[in-house]
Amino acid sequence: AVIESYFEEAETWAKLAQRERTDQHRDTEHIVGIVATGETLPWLAMEYMDGGNLADRLDSHPDGLPINEALWIAECLCKGLKLAHDNGVAHLDLKPENILFRETPNEKWDVPKIADWGLARSLLADSQSMDMLSVEYAAPEQFKPDEFGKPDSYTDIYQVGAVIYEMLTGELPYPGEPPEIMHGVIDGDDPDPPSTLREQLPHAVDDIVLKALSTEKPQRYRGSVDRLGDAIRDICHSADQS
């Protein structure tokens, strides 16, 4: 059963990567490509990502990444997730370790891409067990689906919000041990606004991030990662104009 599940997930990932490279998104690829998969043994060969992952970059920037770069990475993540959501797939395990980079020349920002779609499921199917849940980035519905609803595309929006929060501040929205994190998330306690942890951040960023981290699903950009991406893009545009 585990091997069959692995092949199903690998097929989902491969289909998403292939569609990204053949439709209107092909000029802005933000899903790690799949080169090949096993037929009887569970293995897959991924596109070579030579720039490391976001977790390593956050370790070397304890106070947060450069603001403009962090917002651009967030916008790229929204683009990759939009394609997945348009094809009925949610990632459900977005975290810095699953965001890889492809190096680019001429001192341009390295391209971020989403990897490890191991928890991805069709939005029409029942969500799988959350035994391997990444607590630090988990949404309320991943802790208590009976109360908050099943994990779905809204969950990805929450997790993008958590990743943005960490990229901008160097801190998790809800620090502490797993039980403390879980109670902070499900009790609906808003985390500290990012601008209180990094004074250079515009207050508009607080609104964007805290909206993505809303406890109630309908408050998270109406489930549209596009809306989150647009809000981030507006902030970047305002910064360019100032």
Phi, psi and chi 1 to 4 in degrees:
 res  aa     phi    psi   chi1   chi2   chi3   chi4
   1 ALA       -  -39.7      -      -      -      -
   2 VAL   -63.8  -42.7  172.1      -      -      -
   3 ILE   -66.4  -41.4  -67.9  174.7      -      -
   4 GLU   -62.2  -41.4  -72.6  178.3    1.2      -
   5 SER   -63.0  -40.2  176.5      -      -      -
   6 TYR   -59.2  -46.8 -178.8   92.2      -      -
   7 PHE   -63.9  -37.2  -77.1  132.8      -      -
   8 GLU   -63.2  -44.9  -70.6  175.2    3.8      -
   9 GLU   -66.9  -40.1  -57.6  -62.6   -5.2      -
  10 ALA   -62.8  -39.2      -      -      -      -
  11 GLU   -65.7  -41.3 -177.0  179.1    3.3      -
  12 THR   -59.3  -48.6  -64.5      -      -      -
  13 TRP   -60.4  -46.7 -176.7   -6.6      -      -
  14 ALA   -62.0  -40.8      -      -      -      -
  15 LYS   -64.1  -42.3  -75.5 -178.9  178.0  178.1
  16 LEU   -62.8  -45.9  -70.7  176.8      -      -
  17 ALA   -62.4  -40.3      -      -      -      -
  18 GLN   -66.7  -42.6 -179.7   62.4   25.8      -
  19 ARG   -64.7  -35.2  -73.1  172.8 -175.1  172.6
  20 GLU   -64.0  -31.3 -174.1  177.4   52.8      -
  21 ARG   -90.0   -3.0  -75.3  150.6  179.7   77.4
  22 THR  -122.3   -7.2   55.7      -      -      -
  23 ASP  -113.2 -156.8   66.4    9.2      -      -
  24 GLN   -67.7   -9.7   69.0  -91.2   25.5      -
  25 HIS   -91.0    0.6  -61.6  -88.7      -      -
  26 ARG   -62.7  -21.8   61.2 -178.2  176.3  -86.5
  27 ASP   -85.3   -8.3  -66.0  -32.3      -      -
  28 THR  -134.7   67.9   54.4      -      -      -
  29 GLU   -75.8  124.6  -63.9  173.7    7.5      -
  30 HIS  -133.9   23.0  -63.2  -63.8      -      -
  31 ILE  -121.9  127.4  -65.3  175.1      -      -
  32 VAL   -60.0  131.9  174.9      -      -      -
  33 GLY   -76.2  154.7      -      -      -      -
  34 ILE  -109.7  124.8  -64.0  -63.3      -      -
  35 VAL   -84.6  -45.3  177.5      -      -      -
  36 ALA  -163.4  160.6      -      -      -      -
  37 THR  -134.2  157.8   60.2      -      -      -
  38 GLY   -69.8  156.4      -      -      -      -
  39 GLU  -101.3  -32.5  -64.8 -176.7   -0.2      -
  40 THR  -122.0  -35.3   55.3      -      -      -
  41 LEU   -96.2  143.0  -64.3  177.0      -      -
  42 PRO   -81.2   94.1   28.8  -33.7      -      -
  43 TRP  -145.8  160.2   61.8  -93.2      -      -
  44 LEU  -147.1  149.7   60.0   80.8      -      -
  45 ALA  -110.7  123.2      -      -      -      -
  46 MET   -98.8  160.4  -60.1 -173.2  -55.2      -
  47 GLU   -52.1  138.2  168.1 -171.3    7.2      -
  48 TYR   -76.9  118.2  179.9   51.7      -      -
  49 MET  -107.8  105.9  -58.0  -65.2  -71.1      -
  50 ASP   -93.8    6.0   52.5    1.3      -      -
  51 GLY  -105.2   13.3      -      -      -      -
  52 GLY    75.9 -164.4      -      -      -      -
  53 ASN  -123.6  169.8   64.3   40.8      -      -
  54 LEU   -66.5  -32.1 -179.0   57.7      -      -
  55 ALA   -59.5  -43.4      -      -      -      -
  56 ASP   -63.8  -39.0  -67.4  -24.2      -      -
  57 ARG   -68.1  -36.3  -63.2 -171.6 -179.9 -152.1
  58 LEU   -68.4  -34.4  -70.4  171.3      -      -
  59 ASP   -61.4  -35.0  -75.1  -17.2      -      -
  60 SER   -88.4   -3.0   61.0      -      -      -
  61 HIS  -130.6   72.9  -68.2   80.2      -      -
  62 PRO   -62.5  -19.0   21.6  -32.3      -      -
  63 ASP   -99.6    7.0  -63.1  -36.7      -      -
  64 GLY   109.0  156.1      -      -      -      -
  65 LEU   -75.0  164.4  -60.2  178.6      -      -
  66 PRO   -51.3  135.4  -27.6   35.5      -      -
  67 ILE   -58.6  -49.9  -66.4  172.5      -      -
  68 ASN   -62.1  -39.0  -72.3  -17.0      -      -
  69 GLU   -67.6  -41.4 -176.2  177.0    3.2      -
  70 ALA   -61.3  -42.7      -      -      -      -
  71 LEU   -66.9  -36.4  -67.4  173.8      -      -
  72 TRP   -66.1  -42.2  177.9   75.9      -      -
  73 ILE   -59.3  -43.7  -68.6  170.9      -      -
  74 ALA   -60.3  -42.4      -      -      -      -
  75 GLU   -61.9  -40.8 -174.6 -178.6  -13.4      -
  76 CYS   -63.3  -40.9  -66.9      -      -      -
  77 LEU   -61.3  -39.7  -61.5  179.2      -      -
  78 CYS   -63.2  -37.1  -70.1      -      -      -
  79 LYS   -65.1  -44.3  -69.8  178.6 -179.9  178.0
  80 GLY   -64.0  -41.5      -      -      -      -
  81 LEU   -69.6  -33.0  -70.7  170.6      -      -
  82 LYS   -58.9  -45.1  171.7  179.4  165.9   44.5
  83 LEU   -61.2  -42.7 -178.4  136.4      -      -
  84 ALA   -62.9  -46.3      -      -      -      -
  85 HIS   -64.1  -38.0  -66.1  174.8      -      -
  86 ASP   -62.8  -22.5  -73.7  -10.5      -      -
  87 ASN  -103.8   16.5  -76.0  -83.3      -      -
  88 GLY    76.7   24.4      -      -      -      -
  89 VAL  -125.8  133.1  175.7      -      -      -
  90 ALA  -109.7  147.0      -      -      -      -
  91 HIS   -77.4  -53.1 -170.6  -75.6      -      -
  92 LEU    73.7    0.6  -55.1 -177.7      -      -
  93 ASP  -144.7   42.8 -167.0   26.2      -      -
  94 LEU   -75.6  124.2 -162.4   69.7      -      -
  95 LYS  -158.6  164.5   56.6 -174.0  177.5 -179.1
  96 PRO   -55.9  -34.1  -30.6   37.9      -      -
  97 GLU   -65.5  -23.3  -70.3   86.5  -11.2      -
  98 ASN   -97.4    8.4  -70.7  -19.5      -      -
  99 ILE  -112.4  107.8  -61.2  166.2      -      -
 100 LEU  -104.3  162.4  -49.5 -176.7      -      -
 101 PHE  -124.4  141.4  -69.3   89.5      -      -
 102 ARG  -105.1  124.7 -172.6 -168.0   68.7 -146.7
 103 GLU   -64.5  145.4  -69.4 -174.3   -6.5      -
 104 THR  -125.4  151.7   56.8      -      -      -
 105 PRO   -81.3  174.4   30.8  -34.9      -      -
 106 ASN    59.9   34.7  -57.4  -35.7      -      -
 107 GLU    60.0   23.5  -61.7 -175.8   -5.7      -
 108 LYS   -78.8  158.2  -67.0 -179.3  179.0  179.6
 109 TRP   -63.9  137.4  -69.4  -30.3      -      -
 110 ASP   -64.8  147.9  -67.0  -17.2      -      -
 111 VAL   -83.4  123.1  177.6      -      -      -
 112 PRO   -86.0  141.5   31.0  -33.2      -      -
 113 LYS  -139.2  148.4  -61.2 -168.1 -178.5 -171.4
 114 ILE   -90.3  129.3  -56.7  170.1      -      -
 115 ALA  -120.1 -179.7      -      -      -      -
 116 ASP    54.0   72.9 -164.8   -1.5      -      -
 117 TRP   -89.0   36.6  -66.3   76.3      -      -
 118 GLY   -67.5  -22.5      -      -      -      -
 119 LEU  -101.2    0.1  -72.0 -177.0      -      -
 120 ALA   -62.6  140.0      -      -      -      -
 121 ARG  -141.8  151.2  -72.1  -70.2 -177.8 -172.3
 122 SER   -58.7  137.0  166.8      -      -      -
 123 LEU   -65.1  -15.1  -59.9 -173.4      -      -
 124 LEU   -87.9  -11.8  -61.6  177.7      -      -
 125 ALA   -97.6  162.4      -      -      -      -
 126 ASP   -67.0  141.8  -69.9  -22.1      -      -
 127 SER   -71.3  145.3  176.9      -      -      -
 128 GLN   -81.8  176.3   70.3  179.5   45.1      -
 129 SER   -59.7  148.9  168.8      -      -      -
 130 MET  -104.7   30.5  -70.4  -65.2  147.8      -
 131 ASP   -59.3  -32.7  -69.1  -19.5      -      -
 132 MET   -98.4   26.2  -59.2  -58.2  -67.9      -
 133 LEU   -59.8  135.7 -173.0   63.5      -      -
 134 SER   -87.9   94.5  -57.6      -      -      -
 135 VAL   -57.5  -38.6  173.9      -      -      -
 136 GLU   -61.5  -23.8  -63.3   84.8   -6.6      -
 137 TYR  -119.8   11.1  -53.2   93.2      -      -
 138 ALA   -79.3  145.3      -      -      -      -
 139 ALA   -88.3  161.6      -      -      -      -
 140 PRO   -54.0  -40.2  -26.4   34.2      -      -
 141 GLU   -68.3  -15.6   59.8  -90.1   19.9      -
 142 GLN   -81.4  -20.4  -67.6  180.0  -70.6      -
 143 PHE   -89.2  -42.3  -67.0  116.6      -      -
 144 LYS  -136.4   77.1  -70.3 -169.1  171.6 -176.6
 145 PRO   -63.3  -28.1   19.9  -31.3      -      -
 146 ASP   -66.4  -29.8  -69.4  -17.6      -      -
 147 GLU   -92.4  -39.1 -179.5  176.0  -12.4      -
 148 PHE  -109.1   -4.5  -63.4  102.0      -      -
 149 GLY    99.1  164.7      -      -      -      -
 150 LYS   -70.6  149.1  -69.1 -178.1  179.0  179.9
 151 PRO   -60.1  139.3  -24.7   35.8      -      -
 152 ASP  -160.6 -154.6   53.4   20.6      -      -
 153 SER   -63.0  -29.1   60.5      -      -      -
 154 TYR   -60.4  -33.4  -72.2   87.3      -      -
 155 THR   -63.1  -41.1  -52.9      -      -      -
 156 ASP   -61.4  -38.7  -74.5  -13.2      -      -
 157 ILE   -62.9  -43.1  -66.2  173.3      -      -
 158 TYR   -59.2  -46.3 -176.2   98.2      -      -
 159 GLN   -67.8  -34.9  -67.4 -177.4  -23.3      -
 160 VAL   -61.1  -42.4  170.6      -      -      -
 161 GLY   -58.8  -41.3      -      -      -      -
 162 ALA   -65.8  -40.5      -      -      -      -
 163 VAL   -66.8  -42.4  170.4      -      -      -
 164 ILE   -60.1  -45.0  -63.7  171.9      -      -
 165 TYR   -53.8  -47.4 -167.4  103.0      -      -
 166 GLU   -69.8  -38.4 -172.5  174.2   12.8      -
 167 MET   -62.3  -35.3  -73.7 -163.9  -65.2      -
 168 LEU   -85.7  -27.1  -68.5  174.1      -      -
 169 THR  -117.4  -19.0   67.5      -      -      -
 170 GLY    79.0    2.4      -      -      -      -
 171 GLU  -119.9  154.9  -57.8  -75.7  -15.6      -
 172 LEU   -79.6  150.6  -68.3  167.3      -      -
 173 PRO   -57.7  -39.8  -21.0   30.5      -      -
 174 TYR  -127.4   92.7  -63.0   95.4      -      -
 175 PRO   -76.1  167.4   27.8  -33.4      -      -
 176 GLY   119.8 -169.9      -      -      -      -
 177 GLU   -78.2  159.2  -63.3  -61.2  -44.1      -
 178 PRO   -47.7  -44.9  -31.8   37.6      -      -
 179 PRO   -62.0  -38.9  -23.8   35.5      -      -
 180 GLU   -64.7  -43.0  -63.1  174.9   80.0      -
 181 ILE   -60.9  -47.8  -65.2  172.8      -      -
 182 MET   -59.1  -45.9 -178.0 -176.7   70.4      -
 183 HIS   -66.7  -37.3  -73.8  -61.9      -      -
 184 GLY   -61.3  -40.2      -      -      -      -
 185 VAL   -70.5  -50.8  170.9      -      -      -
 186 ILE   -78.3  -20.9   64.1  177.7      -      -
 187 ASP   -79.1   -8.3  -69.8  -14.9      -      -
 188 GLY    78.3   18.1      -      -      -      -
 189 ASP   -76.3  120.0  -60.3  -31.3      -      -
 190 ASP   -66.2  136.1  -73.0  -22.4      -      -
 191 PRO   -68.5  166.5   23.6  -31.4      -      -
 192 ASP   -59.7  135.2  -66.0  -29.5      -      -
 193 PRO   -56.2  137.6  -24.3   34.5      -      -
 194 PRO   -53.0  -35.2  -28.2   35.5      -      -
 195 SER   -67.6  -19.0   65.1      -      -      -
 196 THR   -77.4  -15.7   63.9      -      -      -
 197 LEU  -101.4  -16.6  -58.6  175.4      -      -
 198 ARG  -149.1  101.6 -170.8  173.8 -178.3  179.7
 199 GLU   -66.3  -18.3   60.8 -178.0   15.2      -
 200 GLN   -72.9  -13.3  -58.0   96.3  -39.2      -
 201 LEU   -75.6  135.6  -70.0  171.0      -      -
 202 PRO   -69.3  148.9   23.0  -31.5      -      -
 203 HIS   -64.2  -23.5  -69.3  -67.4      -      -
 204 ALA   -61.3  -29.0      -      -      -      -
 205 VAL   -64.6  -37.3  167.7      -      -      -
 206 ASP   -56.6  -47.0  -65.0  -19.1      -      -
 207 ASP   -60.6  -43.3  -63.3  -25.8      -      -
 208 ILE   -64.2  -50.2  -69.2  172.5      -      -
 209 VAL   -67.7  -44.9  175.2      -      -      -
 210 LEU   -68.4  -30.4  -64.8 -178.7      -      -
 211 LYS   -66.4  -43.2 -175.0  172.5 -177.8  177.2
 212 ALA   -62.9  -29.9      -      -      -      -
 213 LEU   -93.2   16.6  -69.4  171.4      -      -
 214 SER   -60.5  141.0  -64.9      -      -      -
 215 THR   -65.4  -43.5  -56.8      -      -      -
 216 GLU   -84.2  130.0  -59.5  -62.2  -30.4      -
 217 LYS   -54.0  -49.8  -76.3 -175.0 -178.5 -177.9
 218 PRO   -59.0  -19.0  -23.7   34.6      -      -
 219 GLN   -81.7   -9.0  -62.9  177.3   16.3      -
 220 ARG   -91.1   75.4  -59.9  176.3 -153.6  157.4
 221 TYR    52.7   33.7  -67.3   91.9      -      -
 222 ARG    52.8   29.9  -59.6 -179.3 -174.4  175.9
 223 GLY    75.5    9.0      -      -      -      -
 224 SER  -105.9  109.3  172.0      -      -      -
 225 VAL   -65.4  -21.7   73.9      -      -      -
 226 ASP   -58.5  -44.0 -114.9    6.5      -      -
 227 ARG   -63.5  -39.6  -65.7  176.8 -177.0  -91.2
 228 LEU   -63.8  -45.0  173.7   56.4      -      -
 229 GLY   -60.4  -40.4      -      -      -      -
 230 ASP   -63.3  -41.3  -71.0  -17.0      -      -
 231 ALA   -63.9  -40.4      -      -      -      -
 232 ILE   -65.8  -41.8  -64.5  167.6      -      -
 233 ARG   -61.5  -38.2 -162.5  155.6   35.2 -112.5
 234 ASP   -63.6  -39.7  -71.4  -17.0      -      -
 235 ILE   -63.9  -44.2  -69.5  -72.1      -      -
 236 CYS   -62.4  -41.2  -65.0      -      -      -
 237 HIS   -64.6  -40.7 -178.5   70.7      -      -
 238 SER   -63.6  -39.2  -62.7      -      -      -
 239 ALA   -64.9  -38.1      -      -      -      -
 240 ASP   -66.6  -32.1  -69.6  -19.8      -      -
 241 GLN   -79.5  -21.4  -63.4  -62.2  -44.8      -
 242 SER   -86.3      -   60.6      -      -      -
